[in-house]
Amino acid sequence: MNNNQEAQFLAKWSNKWNTESSEVEKEYDTLAQVYEEKVLNWQYAGHQVAAELIAKFVATDGKILDLGCGTGLAGQALLEQGYQTIIGVDISGKSLDLAREKNIYTALYKADIQQALPFQDNEFDGIISTAVLTNMETSNVLYEFCRVVKPGGYLVFTNREDIHSQKKFDVTLQQMESEGILKQAYLSPPQPYLPNNHDYAEKIKILYCAYEVCI
């Protein structure tokens, strides 16, 4: 990673997160080639933990949507858990190009996940989404995520602890539970997000969440 790439990457992981889809696309297209190297050097493990979590709830013959799949870290972790039918969607074409090279995914789609997803109702047995919700403008995207999951399927995702409350994901999830759409299956205590990143180590924590889709 050269100095310019390093500066871009550190800027991306500041507290100033873009939520405008066109800007998110540009950022991740720029970072795609160095993304995995950097986050793994920072000891990021969210993709592995989330894959292990969804495996507790969804059988490995299920059809899984990797929402915001990026370069394929979570897809690889799902494959290691035994999943064979994995669909990926991301806004970054360059990230998808790298994911495609891994031969993990049954299919890959380029789409803005803040808009209507290009899938039928009740199409998936589960969704996994890691390090994605920070870039969402609103927590209401969760309604669309649930639309494409079968009743009895599961939504498993990570979120930064601070963003979870700031963007009212916690409030939206409670509302969806009261509406009978979701039922909480698991919520972790705050966990390290990027342990080897000085700015994040003990300051920024991550939550692991699992919800059953009820309707």
Summary of the structure (lengths in Angstrom):
residues: 215
radius of gyration: 16.1
end to end distance: 46.0
largest distance: 49.9
contacts: 698
relative contact order: 0.16
helix: 39%
strand: 23%
